[in-house]
Amino acid sequence: MTSLPEPRGPLSAAVTATLRREPPAPAPPPELAHDCDPWGSDLAIALHTCYELHYRGFHGVSPEWEWDPGLLALRGELERVFLHALRASTDASDDVASVLDALLVEPVPGNGVSHHLRDRGQWWQVQEYFAHRSIYHLKEADPHVWVIPRLQGQAKASLVAVEFDEFGGGRGERVHAQLFADLLAGAGLSADYLHYLDVVPAPQIAIVNLMSLLGLHRGLRGALVGHFAAAEITTAPSAQRLAKALDRLGAAQECVHFFTEHVEADAVHEQVMRRDVIGDLLDREPQLAEDVVFGVRATELLEGRLADHLLGAWGRDETSLLQPLDVPEPAASS
């Protein structure tokens, strides 16, 4: 377990103050979330804190808060604000095939985060990127598990097969979250769960909140499958570029291995997700096509916001975190 995060405004302050008390105790009223910034750090931390009760929880926080009706009411309002902003910022469509095809087409020349790190990224920028992504990768496949009981037939079986790989194929040392913990250690960073949450700004936290939001709501199962597919389809090419960046910078082999593992695994997962999971899901429930597209486009939206934040900060030669990391240069790999 980790400690409660530092609040970033009245919403997150109210949530953390509540969780420091013993239930039953009054939770903050849902009205507190009215008109809050859906992209701001306050909502991001408040929602992430509520969601974390369904994962590993926090030191000194009663597990009874997980299903407290008052806290769930506040979480529901936070979700409403966040989900409304996501839907308002993405175009609706039910053309799943075209949307998935578009994910396979990369702009030339590329100008994303992995392109920057491959071509001219500095080690401190790589470390910052790892700190951001630790909020995601030390959880990685966990939110997707919630969709399994909501699927049937081939879609269920194939998604479980993909998750089996994400969880190391039955070998604890090969669980992808463990591989990222090894990467962090190899990069001279802390591998502790949520260690960097207090210095990671809202764009990365919003991506993890999206995963939890889609996973926890049965009515959003189509969107969760779309999100998972988008992640699998786009990972292999970016992972290949990041592996080259790390080779160029002389990073430890543990760092390179995480990305080479994803180049191989996600190239296969892409086809399984598209053909066997999404294909079978929509054969059974064709009305979910628009939700699948929403999951893809919401993922693209939030990843794009993170990329803009990272590249904007680095372009100004500034830290992309709330405060710079204080870590040494790496030892070159042998």
Secondary structure as UniProt FT lines:
FT   HELIX           10..19
FT   HELIX           30..33
FT   TURN            34..35
FT   TURN            38..39
FT   HELIX           41..52
FT   TURN            53..56
FT   TURN            59..60
FT   HELIX           63..67
FT   HELIX           69..88
FT   HELIX           96..103
FT   HELIX           113..119
FT   HELIX           123..137
FT   TURN            138..141
FT   HELIX           142..145
FT   TURN            146..147
FT   HELIX           148..150
FT   HELIX           153..166
FT   HELIX           168..170
FT   HELIX           172..174
FT   HELIX           176..186
FT   TURN            187..188
FT   TURN            193..196
FT   HELIX           197..199
FT   HELIX           202..216
FT   HELIX           218..220
FT   HELIX           221..249
FT   HELIX           253..271
FT   HELIX           272..278
FT   HELIX           279..284
FT   HELIX           286..288
FT   HELIX           289..315
FT   TURN            316..317
//
